[in-house]
Amino acid sequence: MPRKLSRPTKASRAKRAECESVQFVEVEFTAPVVPRLVIQFSDGLSILVENERCVPLAAAFIAEFRRTEKGGAR
């Protein structure tokens, strides 16, 4: 003798949804914004400091640049 189902099947679940089409699209994601420090000198020279690890290198460069701009005074 076949077993009886404990719950009746709901009419809304009786028919499954069918896929009618598939489309592939290309999506562009914007690059994340990364804050950077830009140091601009009056003569047009610019230094881009990417993060805090680069600050000592930028400071050393600026000190050397200023020293050579003053005619090589030591």
N, C-alpha and C positions, 0 to 999 in steps of 0.2 A: 504494500500500500504506500503510495507516494506521501511524502511529508508535506504538511501544510505550512505556508509562510506565516510567521507570527505577525507581520505587518503587511498591509496591502501596499502595492506599488503606487506611488503618486503619479498622477497623469503628467505633471510637468517634468518629471525625471525619466519618463518612458522614452522620449525621443532625444537623442544626443545632438548637440550642436555640430554642424558640419562646416569644415573649412571651405570657403568658396574661392579664395585667391591668396597668393603669397607674393609679397613685393619686397625687394631689397632696396634700402635707401642708404645714402651716405650722409652721415651726421658729423658735423665739425664741432669740436669742443674747443672753447677758448683756452688759451694757456693760462695757468694760474698767475696771479699778479704777485711778483716778488719785489718787495721794496728795495731800492738801491739808492745810494748816496752819490750825487754828481757834484763834483767840485769844479767850478769854472773859474779860470783866471782871466784877468782883463785883456791879456794878449791873445785870447782865443783857445788856449790849452784847456782841455777838460779831462778830468780823471773820474772814472766810474768805479766806485767802491761797492763790490758785490755783497759783502757781508762783514760782520764784525771781525772775522779772522784776517781780513785784508787791511784793516785800519793801520796796523803798525807799518806795513809795507808802503801804504799811501803816505803816511807821515814821514817816513824816511825819504821817499821820493820828493816830497814837497820841500823838506829841509835841504836836500842836495840841490834841487832846482833853484831855490832861493839863493843858496850859496854861490852857484855858478852865475846866476843873473846879476849878482853884485860885483861882477868882475873877478871872481875867483878869490875874494878876500877870505883869509883864514883866521 
